Amino acid sequence: MDSFGSRLRRLRRAAGLTQETLAEKSGLSGQAVGALERGDRRFPHRDTLDRLADALGLTGTDRAEFAAAAARPAKPAAEKDVVPRELPGGVAVFTGRDAELGRVLALFDSRDSVVVAIAGMAGIGKTALALEAGHRLARRFPDGSLHLDLRGHAADPPDPLDLLDRLIRELGGEPPKPLSLESASARFRTLLAAKRVLLLLDNARDAAHVAPLLPGAGGSGAIITSRAALPDLPQAHQVLLDVLPEADALRLLAAEIGAERVAAEPAAARTVARLCGYLPLALHLVGARLATRPRWPVAHLAHRLDDEHRRLDETGVRASFALAVDALDGTAARAYPLLSLLDVPELSVPVASRLLDAPEPETEALLERLTDEHLLTTPAPGWYRLHDLLRLYAREQAPPDEGAAAITRVVELCAAMAWRSMALVSAASHRHDWAAGRWAAAGPASADEVFAWLDRHQAHLVTVVRQAAATPGVPAEAIAAVGLGLYEYHRARARWRDAIQVDEVALGLVDGVDPVAAATLRGDLGVAEAELASGGEAAGFRRSHALLRRSLADWEAIGDERQLAGILNNLCFVYGLGDDITTAVEFGERSLALNRTLGLRHVETLNLVNLAVLYGRQGDRARELAYASEAVAVAEGTGDVRGMAYGRMRIGIVHRELGRFDAAVDELGRSVELWREAGVRLYEAMTLAELGRAHVGRDERDRAREVLTEALAMLGEYGGAERADAVRAELARL
C-alpha cells in the first residue's frame, strides 16, 4: 500500500494542483501540505483528512481508501504492554557538568512531580546534560521515558496537537473527540496522573510551545531543553548552562583523545580549548577529529584553529549556530551581525546602540531578547557579550557595506565622551580651538561621571581606535578626535600606555594632513613617554625629548604662541623627570615669561608648580615656597582646582621636609580633597602618601598606617610599581 504522503502527492497531481493551491483550497498551510507529502506527518487528524478530501474532490471508495492510508497501524498484542523507553543514547563522553547534573538529580530527589528547564546557547551541551540526567533517572519512572524533539527553531516545527496525539497513544489512550489543543492536553495530563513517566522535551522554542506537553499533578516529570530561558513556566526549575571552565574543557578533550596526549602538549591543549570557546560541542567535534588522527600533534590542530577564517569549519559548529541565528525575526536578524563588528569582548548599551543606529531603550530591549535566546550573555547590568565562535559566525553574516558606518558611529561616541571630559576638566584648553565644537555632546554633568564612563569603556578605546584606523571609510578626523580628547583622562588616570597606543594610531593618520592635530599629538606622546620613563624605562626619555622638540618646532612653524608656551612647560616637566634640572628650569622660565605675556593664567599655574619643584631640587627652599604659593594664588583666582591641588601639595611637601609636620598635614589634607574633586587619581594617591609621611612625623602611627594603606591601594592601580614599593616599605617600618 502507498504511504499516505505518496498517495496525497499522486492525487494532488492528478487533480492538477500545486501544493500551494491545494493548501489554499483546503484551508491548510503550504508547510503542512509539504510535511504530509514528505512523510514528516504520517497520521493527520480527521479534520485535516476531510479538508484535503473535499479539496481533491474525493468521494466513495476513493475517499475511504484515502482515509485508510492515514490510519495508524494497530499494535500487535505482544507490544501493547511494552513500557516505552525512548531516550536516545547519550554522548560517549559526558564530563564537565557535575554541578549542573547534581542539581537536576537533586531536584528529582526532592519532590514527586518535577519540571526542569535547561537553557543555554547552541552547542553548550543542553541535550547531553538532559540525556545523562534522563538515563540516570529512568529507573525511578517505571511507566516509561518518552522523548520528543520539538524542533522549536526549525522552519516547520511539528504541530503540538500531533505531538499530543502521539503521546496519548504511547500511553495507551485515545485522543478526545472533537480534538483540540486544550482537550488533548487535558487528556494527556489525565493519563499521566496515574503513572510515573519521564518526558524529555528537546529543543523547545518558548514556554507557549512546550506548556501543553507538560504533566500536571502526580508522579511524572519532565526535562526541557531550550536555547531561551523559560521564566514563563512557573512550575519549571531553571538550569542555565555557561561555557565550561578551562579545567573541565581539558578533561573533556582528554576523554576524547586520551589523557596522555593532553599531558604531552598541555599548552597546545589549552589553546585548542580556548579557540573552541570552551564550548562542549566544539570540543567534542575537534576531539573526535583528533582521535581519528593519532599522528596529528595537538599543536597542529591548534595552529589550524588559530585561523579565524576557517575556525567555524574546523570546530564543526557552523550548522548549530545557523539554526539559532536563522530563527531570529527581521529586526533581531539585522541587528545581530552588527553587534559582532567590534573586536571587543563586551558591549555596553550605548556602544551597541551606536552599532545599530537605534535609540538606547530599543537597543537594550533587543539585547535582552537576544540574551533570552542565549545568543548573548550579560556579565554585568548593561553589558552584553558574544561567545567568540558566535561572533565569528555573526560577523560572516554582516552586510559588508554597513561595517564602516557602524564603526564610525562608535568612534564618534568615544570622541564625544572624550571631549566631554575635556570640557568639564579643562575648559580653557587651547585644544578646544581644534575641536571647534564638532565633538560636543550632552552627557555626564561632572568630571567624576564622565571619567567613570571612560573607565568602564577603557578596554574599548584602544581597540576601537586601532580597528577604526584599519577600516576603510572611517574618517581619520574622528579617530584623531578620540586621541586628542582623551588627554586629560589619560593624565588623570595615569593610563600612559593606553595614551601612547591611541595617540600613535591617531598621529599616523593626521601627520602631514592636519598640522595642528599632529603637533598636539606629538606633545601628548612626549609627556606619556616621559611618565613611563619615570617608572624605569630610560629609553622613553629619549623618545619623549625627540617628540616634544619636534612638537616645539611644529608650533613655531604654525605660529601659535599659546601652544608654544604649553610645549615649553611640558619640556620643563619632562627634563625635570629626567634629572636635567638646568635645562628644565630654562624651559620653565621661558614658558612662564611667555604665558605672562599672553595672559594665560591657567598654564602659568603649572609653570609655577613645575619650577617650584625644580628650585626645591636645587636646594632653594625659599624660591620653592614662593613659587608654589604664587601658583595657589593664581589658581584660586582662575578657579583652577588642579592648580590649587598641585600648589598645596608642593607646599605641604616642603613643610614636611623642613619638619613642620602640623602645617604639612594641613596643606596635604586640603590637597588630597582637591585632587579628589578634580578626579586625578594618581596625584591623589601620591599626595596621600605624602600625608601619611607627615603623620609619621607627628608620631601618629595608626593614622599614618591608615593613610598609607589607602595610598598603596590606589598606587597599585595608577602609580606604578616603584611608587607602590616605596609606600609598602614605609608601611613595613611602622
Buried (B, 14 or more C-beta within 10 A) or exposed (E): EEEBBEBBBEBBEEBEBEBEBBBBBBEBEBBBBBBBBEEBBBBBBEEBBBBBBBBBEBEEEEBEEBBEBBEEEEEEEEEEEEEBEBBEEBBEBBBBBEEBBEBBBEBBEEEEBBBBBBBBBBBBBBBBBBBBBBBBBBEBBEBBBBBBBBBBBBEBBBBBBBBBBBBBBBBEBEBBEEBEEEBBBBBBBBBBBEBBBBBBBBBBBBBEBBBBBBBBEBBBBBBBBBBBBBEEBEEBBBBBBEBBEEEBBBBBBBBBBBEEBBEEBEEBBBBBBBBBBBBBBBBBBBBBBBBEEEEBBBBBBBEBBEEEEEBBEBBBBBEBBBBBBEBBEEEBEBBBBBBBBBBBBBBBBBBBBBBBEBEBEEBBEBBEBBBBBBBBBBEEEBBBBBBBBBBBBBBBBBEEEBBBBBBBBBBBBBBBBBBBBBBBBBEEBBBBEBBEEEBBEEBBEEBBBBBEBBEBBBEBBBBBBBBBBEBEEBBBBBBBBBBBBBBBBBBBBBBBEBBBBBBBBBBBBBBEEBBBBBBBBBBBBBBBBBBBBBBEBEEBBEBBBBBBBBBBEBBBEBEBBBBBBBBBBBBBBBBBBBEBBEBBBBBBBBBBEBBBEBEBBBBBBBBBBBBBBBBBBEEBEEBBBBBBBBBBBBBBEBEBBBBBBBBBBBBBBBBBBEEBBEBBBBBBBBBBBBBBBBBBBBBBBBBBBBBBBBBBBBEBEEBBBEBBBBBBBBBBEBBBEEBBEEBBEBBEEE
